[in-house]
Amino acid sequence: MKSVAVIPARLGSSRLKNKVLLDICGKPMLEWVWRGVCESSVDTVLIATDSEEVRNTARAFGASVRMTSADCASGTDRIIEALDGADYDIVVNVQGDEPLISGADIDQLLHGIQQRPDADVATLVASCPAREFNNPNAVKVVVTSDNKALYFSRSPIPYFRDGYTEDSDCLKHIGIYAYKSSALEPFGTL
């Protein structure tokens, strides 16, 4: 299956100005994300942005960049515009503020969606550490017994009557998604 990973990157972050260009150990955050994605088995890696500054920075570290309009309402919309009908079976959306993402994470996601013919969209979760359970910046998720997402929240979910412990079964959402191309554009219109 032909795959592409697209990293939507804009400078207009509401909580942290110019977040994707912040220096982390001598490189912009976006470069760390791009390098992690490039370690995966996806066929193509693109950065999608509406910013000339992001484009120039990304090209300087070797990334392929697609310019999009500033009117994109979400990262998914930016990806749809950047691909503009390109022929891929699977599209991976990697947020531009995930500097610790690894190629192994991307490959796990690709493998998961390829193994589930009934899945149009897939994402990753991990155990939620106790220190992040009440943190609204950590998105929590509840899943069914067959790992279908039921509910995402920045609030603590599920509720533990006796309090959260390291043994509590809580999952944290990892901000990457894989879409079958046939589902991406309709998903973007929801």
C-alpha positions in Angstrom: 0.0 0.0 0.0 1.4 3.4 -1.0 1.6 5.7 2.0 2.4 9.3 2.8 3.0 11.1 6.1 2.0 14.8 6.2 3.1 17.1 9.0 0.7 20.1 9.2 2.7 23.0 10.6 1.5 26.5 11.2 2.9 29.3 13.2 -0.5 30.5 14.6 -0.5 28.3 17.7 -2.8 29.9 20.3 -1.0 28.5 23.4 2.7 28.9 22.4 3.7 31.4 19.7 5.8 29.9 16.8 5.8 26.5 18.5 6.9 24.5 15.6 10.0 26.6 15.1 11.1 26.6 18.8 14.7 25.5 19.3 15.2 22.1 20.9 18.8 21.2 21.3 19.9 23.3 18.3 17.1 22.3 15.9 13.6 23.6 15.4 10.9 21.3 16.9 9.6 20.7 13.4 12.9 19.2 12.3 12.8 16.7 15.2 9.3 15.7 14.1 10.3 15.4 10.4 13.4 13.3 11.3 11.3 10.9 13.4 8.8 10.4 10.6 11.7 9.9 8.1 12.8 6.9 10.1 9.5 5.1 9.3 8.6 3.0 6.3 6.2 5.6 4.7 6.9 6.2 1.0 6.7 10.0 1.2 7.1 12.6 3.9 5.7 16.1 3.4 5.4 19.2 5.5 2.2 21.3 4.8 2.2 24.9 5.9 0.8 28.3 5.1 4.0 30.1 6.4 6.9 31.2 4.3 9.1 31.1 7.4 8.2 27.4 8.1 8.7 26.6 4.4 12.1 28.1 4.3 13.2 26.5 7.6 11.9 23.1 6.5 13.6 23.3 3.1 16.9 24.3 4.8 16.9 21.0 6.7 15.9 19.0 3.6 12.1 18.5 3.9 9.6 18.5 1.0 7.1 21.3 1.6 3.6 22.0 0.2 2.2 25.4 0.7 -1.5 25.6 1.7 -3.9 28.5 2.3 -4.1 30.2 5.7 -7.9 29.4 5.7 -7.5 25.7 6.7 -9.6 25.1 9.8 -7.6 22.1 11.0 -4.5 20.1 10.3 -6.7 17.5 8.5 -8.0 20.3 6.2 -4.3 21.4 5.6 -3.4 17.8 4.6 -6.3 17.4 2.2 -5.3 20.7 0.5 -1.6 19.7 0.4 -2.3 16.4 -1.2 -4.9 17.8 -3.7 -6.0 14.4 -5.0 -2.6 12.7 -5.0 -2.8 8.9 -5.1 -2.0 7.3 -1.8 -3.7 4.4 0.0 -2.8 5.5 3.5 -2.3 9.1 4.7 -0.6 9.6 8.1 -1.2 12.9 10.0 1.7 13.7 12.3 1.3 16.8 14.4 4.1 19.3 14.0 4.5 19.5 17.8 5.4 15.9 18.4 9.3 16.1 18.6 9.6 12.7 20.2 7.7 10.8 17.5 9.6 7.8 16.2 9.6 5.8 13.0 8.6 2.8 15.0 5.4 4.7 16.2 4.5 5.5 12.6 5.2 1.9 11.5 3.0 0.6 14.3 0.2 2.8 13.2 0.6 1.8 9.5 0.6 -1.9 10.5 -2.5 -1.4 12.6 -4.6 0.1 9.9 -3.4 -2.4 7.3 -4.4 -5.3 9.6 -7.9 -3.9 10.1 -9.8 -3.8 6.8 -12.8 -2.4 8.6 -10.9 0.6 9.9 -10.9 3.9 8.0 -9.0 5.8 10.6 -6.5 4.7 13.2 -4.5 6.3 16.0 -2.2 5.3 18.8 -2.6 5.3 22.6 -0.3 4.5 25.5 -0.6 4.1 29.2 -1.3 7.4 30.9 1.2 8.1 33.7 -0.3 9.3 37.0 1.4 12.7 36.7 -0.5 13.4 33.4 -3.9 12.1 34.4 -5.2 15.5 35.5 -3.2 17.5 33.0 -5.5 19.1 30.3 -2.6 19.1 27.8 -2.6 15.3 27.9 -5.6 13.9 25.9 -7.1 10.8 27.5 -9.1 8.2 25.6 -11.5 5.4 26.5 -11.6 2.3 24.1 -13.7 -0.7 23.7 -12.4 -4.3 24.4 -11.5 -4.5 20.7 -9.6 -1.2 20.8 -12.1 1.1 19.1 -12.0 4.6 20.5 -15.2 5.7 22.3 -14.3 9.0 23.8 -11.4 11.5 23.9 -11.1 14.2 26.6 -8.7 16.6 28.1 -10.5 15.9 31.4 -9.6 12.9 33.5 -11.3 9.8 32.1 -12.4 7.3 33.1 -13.4 8.5 36.6 -11.8 6.4 39.4 -14.0 6.6 42.5 -11.0 5.7 44.8 -8.5 8.0 42.9 -6.0 7.3 40.2 -3.1 5.0 40.9 -0.3 3.6 38.7 -2.4 0.4 38.4 -5.4 2.3 37.1 -6.3 1.5 33.5 -6.1 4.9 31.8 -4.9 5.6 28.2 -3.3 8.7 26.8 -3.8 9.6 23.1 -0.7 9.9 20.9 -1.4 12.7 18.4 -1.0 10.9 15.2 -3.6 9.4 12.8 -3.6 7.2 9.8 -6.5 7.5 7.3 -7.4 5.3 4.4 -7.4 7.8 1.5 -11.0 7.0 0.7 -12.0 8.2 4.2 -9.8 11.3 4.4 -11.7 13.8 2.4 -15.1 12.8 3.8 -13.6 13.0 7.3 -12.4 16.5 6.6 -16.0 17.6 5.8 -17.5 16.3 9.1 
